[in-house]
Structure formats: C-alpha cells, structure tokens
Amino acid sequence: MAVFTDLSENDCAEIADAFRLGALTSVIGIADGDAETTFLFRAEHGEFIVTLFETGAGPDDLEQAFRTMETLSTAGVPCPSTRRTETGAATINVSGKLAAVVGFLPGSCAGEVTAEKCRSLGATAALLHHTLARRAKGRGSLLPTGAVHGALGRDNVFFVGEAVSGIINFRLRHDDVLVAELANLLVGWTAREDGMLAAEPARALLTGYEEVRPLLALERRSLPAFVMAATASSLAQADRSAEVEVNALCAHLSARALLEGGA
C-alpha cells in the first residue's frame, strides 16, 4: 500500500457518499507498501481503508475478494469488513481508478516472529482452508485441494500481541493443494538463512494448523517435498539460485524431522 494517486476533496466526498461512510473528519494517505494507493478515511460511521487500484484489477476480481472476505468473516476468520454501495457494488470509479472500501483492522505486521504468533497463524490458515474447502473444484489430485489465500506473507497478516488480528489482500485467492500453502507458510515464517526450519516456531505453526484441520497421512508424507519446493522457489525469486541445491535439501530434512517430532 502507498499513495500514487492524490484525491481531491470532491473525490473524497464522492467515495464517502457512495459507500455511506457519513461525514468525513480526516483523510490520511498511507505510505507503506508499493502496489496500490491507500488512504485511511475517518468518518462518522468509523474508520475505513480506501484503496485505489493502480495495477489493473478488474471489478470481477475485487467482487470475488469481497465475497471471500464476507464468507471468512462469518466463519470467524479475522479479515476486513466489506463496504458496498447502495446498489451492492464492491467498487466505484474515482480519478480513472477502481476504488474499494473496507473496515480498518486493528494490529500491525509482525516484528519478531514468535512461536505463539506462528501457532495463531497456523490456526487461522487452517480455519481459512476449512471454511473455503467446500467451494473448491477438484483438481485431480490425491491430496486435498481448496481455496487458498495465495499470499500469506508478513505484509498481509496483522497481529495484536501474539494473536492474529487480521488477514488482508485476498486478490490472489485461488484453488490449490492445501498442504502447498502450509509449506509456503513454514518457509516464509520459520525458515533460517541455511534453509532449515527454526524448530520452535515451525512446530508451533504446524500444531496450530492441526488443532483446527488435522493433516491426512498422505499430506504429512508430502509436506517435506512441498517445503523443499517452496524453499527452491523462494531462493530463485531472491536471485539465490546457487543456494537451491543445498538449502532446499536442508529444508526437506528439517520438515521431515519436524513431522517425526525431532525438529
């Protein structure tokens, strides 16, 4: 999130009127992030995040994201409350960009990654998978598939204390093998520089996940391979391909040890 497009007073009033926010008291640009233009609107009916989409998002994409958030919120997954126009639309056009509004979420991105935060994250991811599973289409895999968030990195998860307070950015939601997203979480949140999973947070993340959605035996057997693949992908994206062979193997071995209780 950042500010690339300025809003005039008329633009702000148009957004507040369309999404029935009430009288505005302040509008603050949010400088963090690098993809979209984002503002905090303080208004008569609360605090809201207003996003102007700079990267070609379509109305159908944002409608799907809104429906996902509404389904998850009903099930108890912490995510932004959606705000729709009087006609039920998720977006309007402002300054030539699509604009959408959601409720403000408490919390902030994780600073230090602790075992308790990882346990809460694992439980939240499992609840997300469980809630959206019935909406998924089969992919011909022997492993359970379903809707996944697709981007549960540190920028998209908020915490209050040690507990997850919110998950944002559902535009990359898609159907996939569920254990693949679990592997991405283990790598993204608990991997060390050498590829090994840090024992305590990795164990906590897996425990939190299985408290909500226990893994099948086939998923447990497959998880180390998915961790290995996630590690290789992460290193390649960071231009560290020379480290893939060694670090991905370390990741595979540490995931096996985790499942065997030795991590």
C-alpha positions in Angstrom: 0.0 0.0 0.0 1.2 3.5 -0.8 0.0 6.8 -2.3 0.4 7.2 -6.1 -2.9 9.0 -6.9 -4.0 12.0 -5.0 -7.7 12.5 -4.1 -9.4 15.9 -4.3 -12.0 17.0 -1.8 -14.6 16.1 -4.4 -13.2 12.6 -4.8 -13.2 12.1 -1.1 -16.8 13.3 -0.8 -17.8 11.0 -3.7 -16.3 8.0 -2.0 -17.8 8.8 1.4 -21.2 9.3 -0.2 -21.1 6.2 -2.5 -20.1 3.9 0.4 -22.3 5.6 3.0 -19.4 6.4 5.4 -21.1 9.5 6.8 -19.4 12.9 7.3 -15.6 12.8 6.9 -13.4 14.0 9.7 -10.0 13.2 8.2 -8.3 11.6 5.2 -4.7 10.3 5.6 -2.5 8.8 2.9 -0.8 5.5 3.9 2.8 5.4 2.8 3.6 1.8 3.4 3.7 -0.7 0.5 4.4 -0.4 -3.2 1.4 -1.6 -5.2 -1.8 0.4 -4.7 -2.9 3.9 -3.5 -4.3 3.6 0.0 -5.9 6.1 2.4 -7.3 5.9 5.9 -10.7 7.6 6.0 -12.0 8.6 9.4 -15.7 9.3 9.2 -19.0 9.5 11.1 -19.5 5.7 10.8 -16.0 4.6 11.7 -12.5 4.2 10.2 -12.1 2.7 6.8 -9.3 1.8 4.4 -9.9 3.2 0.9 -7.8 1.6 -1.9 -7.4 2.9 -5.5 -6.1 0.1 -7.6 -3.2 1.0 -9.8 -2.3 -2.4 -11.2 -5.2 -3.3 -13.4 -7.5 -5.1 -11.0 -10.9 -5.7 -12.5 -14.4 -5.4 -10.9 -14.8 -9.2 -11.0 -11.5 -9.8 -9.2 -12.5 -7.4 -6.4 -16.0 -8.8 -6.2 -14.5 -12.3 -5.7 -12.2 -10.9 -3.0 -15.1 -9.2 -1.2 -17.2 -12.4 -1.3 -14.3 -14.4 0.1 -13.8 -11.9 3.0 -17.6 -12.0 3.7 -17.6 -15.8 3.9 -14.5 -15.9 6.1 -15.7 -13.2 8.4 -18.9 -15.1 9.0 -16.8 -18.1 10.0 -14.7 -16.2 12.4 -11.6 -15.6 10.3 -10.3 -12.1 11.1 -10.4 -10.1 7.9 -11.6 -6.7 6.9 -15.3 -6.0 6.9 -16.5 -5.1 3.4 -18.3 -1.9 2.5 -20.6 -1.9 -0.5 -22.5 0.8 -2.3 -26.3 1.2 -2.0 -26.7 -1.0 -5.1 -24.4 -3.6 -3.7 -21.3 -2.9 -5.8 -17.9 -3.6 -4.3 -16.2 -0.8 -6.3 -16.7 2.6 -8.0 -14.5 4.6 -10.4 -12.6 7.5 -9.0 -10.0 9.5 -10.9 -9.9 6.8 -13.5 -9.2 4.1 -11.0 -11.3 1.4 -9.3 -11.9 2.3 -5.6 -12.9 -0.1 -2.9 -13.6 0.4 0.8 -13.1 -2.0 3.8 -13.2 -1.5 7.5 -10.0 -0.7 9.4 -8.3 -3.6 11.1 -6.5 -3.3 14.4 -3.0 -4.6 14.8 0.3 -4.4 12.8 2.6 -6.6 10.9 4.8 -9.0 12.9 8.0 -7.6 14.2 9.6 -10.5 15.9 8.3 -13.9 14.7 7.5 -15.9 17.9 6.2 -19.4 18.4 2.9 -18.0 19.7 2.4 -15.8 16.7 3.1 -18.8 14.5 0.7 -21.0 16.3 -2.0 -18.4 15.9 -1.1 -18.0 12.2 -1.3 -21.8 11.7 -4.7 -22.0 13.3 -6.0 -19.0 11.2 -4.7 -20.5 8.0 -6.4 -23.9 8.8 -9.7 -22.2 9.5 -9.4 -20.3 6.2 -8.8 -23.6 4.4 -11.6 -25.4 6.2 -14.1 -22.6 5.6 -13.4 -22.3 1.8 -12.9 -26.0 1.1 -16.5 -26.7 0.1 -16.2 -24.0 -2.6 -13.2 -25.6 -4.3 -13.3 -27.5 -7.5 -11.4 -30.8 -7.8 -8.0 -30.7 -9.5 -7.5 -34.4 -9.9 -5.0 -34.6 -7.0 -4.9 -37.3 -4.4 -4.2 -34.5 -1.9 -7.0 -32.3 -0.5 -7.4 -29.2 -2.6 -9.4 -26.0 -1.9 -9.3 -22.2 -1.9 -6.0 -20.8 -0.5 -5.1 -17.2 0.3 -2.1 -17.2 -2.0 -0.1 -14.5 -0.3 0.1 -15.1 3.5 3.4 -13.3 3.8 4.3 -11.0 6.6 2.9 -7.9 4.9 -0.6 -9.4 4.8 -1.0 -10.7 8.3 -1.7 -8.3 11.3 -1.2 -9.2 15.0 -2.4 -7.7 18.3 0.0 -9.1 20.8 0.7 -12.7 19.9 -2.7 -13.3 18.1 -3.6 -12.8 14.5 -5.9 -9.8 14.3 -6.4 -9.7 10.6 -5.6 -11.0 7.2 -5.7 -8.7 4.2 -5.2 -8.8 0.4 -7.4 -11.6 -1.0 -6.9 -10.8 -4.7 -4.6 -13.8 -5.2 -7.1 -16.3 -3.8 -7.1 -19.4 -5.9 -7.6 -23.2 -5.7 -4.6 -25.3 -4.9 -3.3 -28.2 -2.9 -3.8 -27.1 0.7 -0.6 -28.5 2.0 1.3 -26.4 -0.5 0.1 -23.2 1.2 1.1 -24.7 4.6 4.5 -25.4 3.2 4.8 -21.8 2.0 3.8 -20.6 5.5 6.5 -22.8 7.1 9.2 -21.4 4.7 8.0 -17.8 4.7 7.7 -17.5 8.5 10.2 -20.0 10.0 13.0 -20.7 7.6 16.5 -19.8 8.5 19.2 -18.5 6.1 20.5 -22.0 5.6 17.1 -23.4 4.6 16.4 -25.2 7.9 13.1 -24.5 9.6 13.5 -22.9 13.0 12.3 -25.7 15.3 10.1 -23.9 17.9 8.1 -21.6 15.6 7.8 -24.3 12.9 6.5 -26.8 15.4 4.1 -24.1 16.8 2.8 -23.2 13.3 2.1 -26.9 12.4 0.5 -27.5 15.8 -1.8 -24.5 15.4 -2.8 -25.7 12.0 -3.6 -29.3 13.0 -5.6 -28.1 16.0 -8.1 -26.8 13.5 -7.5 -29.1 10.5 -5.5 -32.3 11.1 -3.4 -33.3 8.2 -4.2 -36.6 6.4 -1.4 -39.2 6.4 -0.7 -38.5 2.7 -0.4 -34.8 3.4 2.1 -35.4 6.2 4.2 -37.6 3.9 4.0 -35.0 1.1 4.7 -31.9 3.3 8.6 -32.2 3.2 8.5 -32.2 -0.6 6.3 -29.2 -0.7 8.6 -27.4 1.8 11.6 -28.3 -0.4 9.8 -26.8 -3.5 8.7 -23.7 -1.6 12.3 -23.1 -0.5 13.6 -23.5 -4.0 11.0 -21.1 -5.3 11.8 -18.5 -2.6 15.5 -18.7 -3.3 15.1 -18.4 -7.0 12.9 -15.3 -6.6 15.6 -13.7 -4.4 18.3 -14.4 -7.0 19.9 -17.0 -4.8 19.7 -19.9 -7.2 23.2 -21.1 -6.4 22.0 -22.0 -2.9 18.9 -24.0 -4.0 20.5 -27.5 -4.1 21.9 -27.3 -0.5 19.2 -25.2 1.2 16.2 -26.9 -0.4 17.6 -30.3 0.8 18.1 -28.8 4.3 14.5 -27.6 4.3 13.3 -31.1 3.3 15.3 -32.8 6.0 14.1 -30.3 8.7 10.5 -30.7 7.6 10.8 -34.5 8.0 12.3 -34.1 11.4 9.5 -31.8 12.4 6.9 -34.4 11.4 8.8 -37.1 13.2 9.0 -35.0 16.4 12.7 -34.4 16.2 12.8 -30.8 15.0 
